[in-house]
């Protein structure tokens, strides 16, 4: 699945639509998270870097909500940086 598609393949189920202008900020925030937790999950499995995570999540419908979360975090961070808030 391409992260810009509006529906998941072979279904009528809506897929997240991503504002790709937020990707650099989402990547930076993910990198901060990655470095802060030492590059591992709570059970000590390695976390992927942003590019690997983004590519894998974009093809895995079960991971799309996590990818969407990083874009939502980036959207909120940008809004706060600009002096406003969102939802």
N, C-alpha and C positions, 0 to 999 in steps of 0.2 A: 504494500500500500504506500502510496506517495502521501506525505504529510499534508499536501495541499488538497487532497480529494475531499469531496463533500459527503460521500457515502462509502461504507466499507464494501469491499469487493463481493459480488454475488449476493448482496443483501440490500434491503431497503433501510437498514439501520444507519442513522446519521453517524458520521465519524466527526471527531473534532476538526474544526477548521482553525489553522494556526496563522497568527499574524507573524509572518516570517521576518518582519523588521525587528521583532523582539528576540530573534535567535541569538545574536551576539551577546545580549544581556543575559538571556537564559543560560547560555553556555558559560558565561563568567560566573553567574551565581551557582551553577552546578559545580564548577571548578572549586569555588570557595567551600561548598559542602564537601566535595570529594577530599580536598586537602584537610579540612577540619576533622573529618572522621578517619583520616589516615588511609583513604583509598579502599576501605573494607566495609562490608555490611556488619550489622550487629552480631552476626554469627561468624564473623571473620572470613567470609568469602570476598574475593576481590571485586570491587566495583569497576565497571567499564569507564573509560574516559567519555567525555561528552559526545564526541563524534561517533564512537561505537554504540553508545547508548541510544543516540538519536536514530541512527540507521536501523538498529535492531528493533527499537520500539515502534518505529514507523511501519514495520512489517508485521508486527505482532499485536493484534487487537487487544489482547489482555494487558499490554503495557501502554497502550495509548493514553489511558487516564494519567499515568505517571508522567508521560511526556507533556500532556496538556497541563499538568500541575506546574511544571517548570516554566512553561510559557505564561501561566497565570501569575506565578510569583514574579516573573520579569515585568509583566504588565503592572502589577501593584507597585513594584519598586520604582518603575519609571514614573508612575503617577505621583508617588510620594516625592520623588526627586524634583518633579515639576511643580510641587506645592499643592497637589490635590490628592484625592483618593478615589478609588473605584469600589463599587459594590461591596 
